[in-house]
Amino acid sequence: MSVTLKQAMVLPSLRQATLLAGFSNLDRPVTAVTVLEHASADLLRQQLQGSRTFAGGELVLTCFATIPTDVPAQCETLRALSEMGQAGLVLYYAGIVMPQVDPALVTLAQQLEFPLFVMPSQLELRYSEVISDVMEAILRDQSDNTHVLGDILEHMTLLPEHQRTVDTVLQLLSDRLRATVLLLDASGQLQGAAAWPRGTAVDMTDLLLQARQGNADQCCRLPIAPADSPAMELCLLKAGQPLSSDVQQQAQDVMLLAVNLWSCKHAELAIEELVRAILRDEPIKMRRLAALFRLNVASIHCMWMLMPIDSACREDFLRRVPTLASQLLEPHCQAVIAGSYQDFVIVLADNGIFGPQGEELALQLEEQLKKEGLAATFVCCQGLENTAQVRDAFLRASEGLPSAMQIWPARSLHSLGEIDFALHCKNDLAQDEASVTRCRAALAPLQGLADELPLVDTLASYLLDADQNIARCAQLLFLHKNTVKYRYQQIAHRLGHDPDKLPELHALYEAVALHRLLEN
């Protein structure tokens, strides 16, 4: 049996801890203890958003030193830890570093049934005491109990459905055996891997080659023969004391069970990893995964980014939309991959979604998602020459989309050009006071008393929402067409020229965009 949270609670260092939430999940196994402190809150958010894989049932210690008063960020962290499969969270120094444990954090933990502990408010308490006690119990349990198969299967049954994958088993095996674990197909191609120590930056293919040549850690090669799929091979790369034959047999058995039970999710997970490898600029992993799917990454020239309009359906959105998008686009594209990354669904494809055909397909997907109750905001990036440009487009779009949604609230589809314009306006407001002055000066003739016509809002709708179409503007404002015509004439009279006149149109377009950002 593995060490559980319930067993850890009676250890001397945790006896004083108060359990605030997660009372029904104290049977969760604890595989390690980790400390979560970062140099900045932004770095913390970035790491948690980018890490959606299984984290290994760790007991996490923190005092939220970088976000002691940022309750939304604390809740975001707790939600991410729950999604990653962590065992529980222990809060230190409440009332000292953190002003208090906010009720919103406790409520969220109760909703997620995620074990949340708080230590007494004493500076004398140290992380090292819990780390020593819990890790000693874990290592003693592992030395006394060599039932690797039973422990891992027990751990898997306690995980949520989305965590029960082949990659999770690989990670659990790696942590338990303290070995690098590789899973290969019949042709020797890498299907999955878990490095020891975790996060080691190494080309797994090169590591395997070195091991086969006898130039690396001991390599155990174990055949895996699934019931309904081709044969595979499990490789265990272990430094120091070799693994016993009994442990090797158990590792072989647990992997065979994992492939038979959960291999249907393995390809889906690998697709997600390929998307992440491209967006994180990890060329070694990118090439390996692309070869696995026989995909020419150089053929990718277009990217869609989809974000749910309703944040309440975020999890359902990230789970279902990649499949819906792939099914729609596969008949039109030679290469298409779709997966979730941070808060977006990312669709990467060749020129099959370029130009007017791409816009039509995006509208089809938008309508389908609405019918499914998964309304989305799109960013369509085209003409991308390589994966570096794909990553750059993603970074620009993820930063500029909130501003674009404020400038064009009536639109659900945004181009990369619109994203860049929104970023330009956002940066002007943040860095250039002269831009605000120019904006107000350009619109000053249209400003009047409170009871006068809303000419600025009408001009903003005409230029930004209606593409300079009076009839469309009237529809959006729920006005008669003649009413909008009259306002248009008043705008032209006060400006001294038609709003559509170039080059003045450029200054007006930017001015109303800045006006909307200022309003927000």
N, C-alpha and C positions, 0 to 999 in steps of 0.2 A: 504494500500500500504506500502511496505517496504521502508526503506531509501536506495536510490540509490547513485551511485558514483556522478551522476550529482547534486543531492541534497547536498551531502557532500562537493562538491567543493565550494559551496557558504557560507559554515560555516567560521567564522572569522579565524580560525587556518589554513584553507586550501586555502584562497583566494589568497595568494601569491605564491602558488604552480604552476609550469608550467607543462602542460600535454605534454609529448613527444611522446606518442604512445597510441593506443587503443581508438581512437576517436569514433569509431562506437560501443563501448561496455560500454558506460557510463550509460546504464540502468541496469547494474548489481546490484542486491541487496547487501548491506553490512550488515552482521550479527554481526560482532565484529571487534575489532582492536587488532592486535598482534604485538609484537616487535621481530624481528629476529636477534639476535646476539648470537654468540657461542664462546666457549673458543678457538677453533682451526678450521681451514679450513677443516681438515680431518673429524672432528666430524660433521661439517655442511654437508659435502658430504654424510657421512654415514646415517645421519638422513633423508635427502631428498631422497636418493636412496631407503631407506627402507620403506618410507611412500608413498604409492601410492593410499591411500583411499581418499575420499572426505574430504576436510578440512573445509568446512562450510562458504565460501564466506567472508573470513576475509580480511580486509585492512591491508597490511603488511608494517611496518615501519622498515627501516634499514639504516645504513651508511656503510655496508660491512666492519665493523671494523676489522674483522679477515682476510679479503681477499681484502684489498683496491686496490691492484695493480694486482690481479689475475683475469684478464678479462674472461678467459675460465670458471673459477669457478663461477664468477658472472652470466655468461650466463647460466651455468648449474643450478644455483639456480632459475633464472627467469623461465626457462623452466619447472622445477619441480613444482614451484608455480602455473604455468598455468595449468599443468596436474592435480594438486590436487584440482582445482576449486576455487582458491583464487580470490578475487574481484579485487585486484590491488596492486601495489608496490609503496611506497613513499620513495624516496631517500633523506637522510639528509646529510649535511656537505660535499657536493661535492666541491672540491677545498681546503678542510681543512683536513678531514680524507681520503677521496678518492681524488686522484689528479684531476680527472675529471669523467664525465659520458662518458664512452667510446662509440664511434659511433657503435661498434659491438653490444653492449647491446641494444641500441636504435633500430637498424635494426632488431634484433631478436624479440623485443617486437612488432615492427610493423608487422613482419611476422606472429606472433602468435595472433595479434590483442589484446594484453594484456595491459591494462591501466598502464602506467608508468609515475609517477610524480617525479619532482625534486623540492625540497624546495630551497629558496634562501640560498646563502653561508654565513650563519650567525651563530656563536656559541650561540647566545642568544636564538635561536629557540629550543624548547624542545618537545620531544615526548609526554609528558603529556598533552600538549595543544590540540593536535589532538585527543588523546585518550579521553580526557574529552568531547570535543565538539561532536565527532562522537557518542560516547557511550550514551551521554545524548540524542541525537537525536533518537537513536535506541530505548532506553528505553521509551522515550516519545511516540514514534510511537506505540510501543507494548502496552502501557497502554491505548492509545486512540483508538487503532484499534485491536479488538479481533478476526479478521478474519484470524484465523490460516490456514484454508483450502486454501483460496485464495492466501495468501502470499506464502505458500509452493509450490503450483502448479505453481504460477508465477515464482518462483525461479527455479523450475525444467525445465520449458520450455526454460530458458536462458542458461541451462547447455549443454555442449557437449554431444553427444550420449552416450559415454562410462561412463558418470557420472550419467545417469538416471537409478538408481537401487533402490531396496528396502532398502539397507543399507544407501544410501544417504538420503532417506526420514526419516529413523530412526534417523540419525545424525541431520537432520534439526529439527525434532520434539524435540529431546533432548535439542538442543541449544535454541529453541524458548520457550519451557516450563520450562527449567532449571530443568529437571527431567531425571532420568535413565529410558530408554525405552527398553522393552523386547518384542520380538515376539516369540510366542510358537506355536507348531503344536497341533493337537487334542490330542496327547498322553502326552502333557506337555513338550516335548523336545524343547530346545532352538534353534530357527532358526536364530535369529539375535539379536544384542544388541547394544546400544549406552549408554555409561556411562556418568553421570554428577557428578562432573566435568569431562571433557574429559581426558582420560588417567588414570583414577582411576584404580589401580591394585586391583581388587576384583573378586572373583569367583561369576559370575552372578547367577549360580544355587543356591549357598548358600544364596545369597542376596534375591532371590525370595522366598526361603523357609522361611527365617526370616520374610519377609513381610507378607506372608500368615499366619504366626503364631502371627502376631501383634507385632513383636520385632524389627521392622525397620521403615523406612519412610512409609507414607501413600501409599497404593497400590490400584490403580484403575484397575480393570480387565474388559476389553472390548472385546466382541466377534467380530471376523472378519469372514465373510462368503463369500469367493471368489466365482466367478461364475463357474469356471471349475476346482476347486481343493478343497481338504478337508478343513473343518473349522479350524480356527486359533484363537489365543487369544493375544490381545495387553495388556501389563501390564505397567502402568506408576507409577514409584516410586518417590514420591515428598516429600521433606522435607519442613517444615514450613506451609504456608497457603495452604489449599487444592485447587485443581483445580475445577473450576466451572463446572456444568453439561454441559453448552454450549461448553466450551473448550474441555471437554472429548468427546462430540459428534463430534466435528470437527476433533479431533485426530483420532477417530474411522473412520470417513469418508475418511480422507486423506490416512490412511493406507489401507483401502479397495480398494481405487483407485490405490494405488501404487502396491498392490499385483496383481490386475487384469491387470495393464498395464505393469509392469516391473518385475514380478516374474520369468520370463524365464531366467533372468540373475542372479537370486539370488543364485542358486546352483553353477554357475560358480564362482561367487564372493566368496562363502564359501570355495570352493576348493582352491582358491588363498590364502585365510586366513589360511587354514590348512597347506599349504606349508610354509607360513611365520611363523606360530607358531612352526613348526618343526625346521626351520633354525634359529629362534630367541631363541629357547629353552624356550618356554612358555608352560609348561606341562598342566596347567589347561585348557587353550584354546585348546590345542592339543587334549586332551581327549574328550572335549565337541564336537569339530568338527568331530573327528574320529567316535564318537558314532552316530552323525547325519548321516554319510554316511555308517554306519555299517562296518567300516574299522578297521581291526586289525593292528594298527601301528607297533606292534612287528614283523609283517610279512615282513616289508620293509627291504631289504638287498642290494638293488642296487639303484644307482642314476645316472641319466644322467644330465649333465649341457650343455645347448646349447646356444651359443652366436652368433649373426648375424655377418657375415663377412663384410657386407655393413652396416655401421652405419646409412645410410640414410633411410633404411627400418626398423629401430629399432621398431617403434611403431607397424607397420604391423606385424612384426616378433613376438613380445611379445603377440599380440592379437590372431594370427592364429595358431601358432605352438603348443600350448598346446592341442588344439582339434585334430590336425593332428597326434600328437604323441599318444594321448589316443586311437584314432581309430585304429592305427596300432598295438598297444600293447595289447589291451583288449582281443583279442582271445588267446593270449599266456600267460597271467598272471592272477592269482587269484585276486591280488590287484595292482592297478595302479592309481596314481593321477598325474596330471600335472598342473602347473601354472607358472606365471612369478614372479620373485623376483629380485630386482635390475635390472641389465642389462642382466639377464639370463632367459631362460625357464628351469624350474626344472622338471624332471620326476622321480618320486619315484615308485619303483615296487618291487615285490618279486623276487625270483630266476628265474622267467620266462625269464629274460634278463641277465642271468649269463652265462659266458663262451662263447663257439663258437656260440651258438644260439643268444646270446646277440649281438655279433659282427655282425652277419648276419643281425639282425633286425636294428642295428644302420646304417649299409650300405644301407638298404632299405629306412630308413627314410631320410638319407642323399640324396639319389637320388630323392626321392619324393620332398624334399624341394628345390633342385636345379631346378626341373621342375616348381615349383611354384615361382621361383625367390627369394627364401629365403635361400640361401646358409649359412651353419652354421659351426662353430667349436664345436666339441664335447669333453666333458670330461666324461669318463665312469668309475664310482667308483663301485667296486664290493666287496662282502664279508663283508658288514657293518652289525654289530651285533645289533645295537640299534640306536635310534634317536640321541643320543649324538655323536656317530661316524658319523652319517649323517651330523650333523652340523659341526663337525671338518673337515670332508672331503670337505664340501663346502668352509669353510674358507681357507683351504690350496689351493684348486683349484682356487678360485677367486684371491688369491694372486700370485700363481705360473703360471697361464695360460699365461700371457703376455710373461714371460721368455720362457715358453715351445714353444710358437709360434715362437720365435726368434731362438731357437735351432733346431726345426723341422719345418721349414716354408712350407715344401711340404706336411705335414700331416694335416688332418682335424679331426682325432680321436686321443685323448690322453688318456692314462690310468692314474690312480692315482699314480702309480709307477713313470711314466714319470714326472708327476707334482712334486712329491717329489724330484726327481733328479734335475729338473729345479730350485726348491727352494734352494736346496743345492748349486748349482752353483751360483745362484744369491747372496746368503748370503756370499759365499766365496769371491766373487768379492767385496762385500760391506764391509766385516769385516776382511779379511785375505789377506794381501798383498803377503804373501808367496805363495798363490794359483796362483796368476797371474805370479809370478816368475817361479813356477813349470810348468805352462801352456806354457810359452814362451820357457822354457828350453826343454820341451818334443818335441816341434815343431821346435826348432831352426835348426836341420839338414835339414829340408825341406824348410827353408827360403833361398831365393837366390836373385839374381838381378831381376829387374823389368821385364826383357825380358825372364826370365826363365819360365819353366813350373809351372802352379799354383798347386803345389803338395799339399799344405795345404787345399785348397778348394776341390780338388779331394778327399783327404782322408776324409774330413768332409762329403762330399756327400756319399761316400762309406760306412762310419760307421753309420751316423745319418739318412740318407734318404733312402739308398738302402738296409739296413739290410745285409751288407757285400756281396752283389750280384753284380758282375762286369757288367753283362748284364743290370740289372736294373739301375745301376749307369750311364752307357753309355746313356740310354734313358733319364734320368733326366738331364744330361749335354749336350744332343744333340750331342754326339760324337759317332764315330765308336767304336765297342767293342774292337778292337785291340789297339786303342789309349788309352783306359782306362787300358788295360792290360799292356801296355808299362809304363804308369805312375805308376801303381801298383808296377812294378818291380823296378822302380827308387826309389819309397818310401821305399821299402824293403831294397834296397841297401844302402840308406843313413841312415836308422834307424839301420841297422845291423841285422834285423829280420823281418819276415812277420808281417804286421799290425794285423793279426788275432791271433798272438801268445799270449797265456795266460801265466802269469798274466799281461804282458805288455799292452794287449788290454784295460784293465780297465783304465790305466793312459792315454792312447791315446784318448779313448772315452770322458773322462772328459775334456781333453785338447782341443779337437776340439769344444766341447760344450762351454767351456769358451771363446774360440776364437770367436765364433759367437756372444756371448753376448758382448764381448769387441768391436766387429765391429759395434754393434748397439748402 
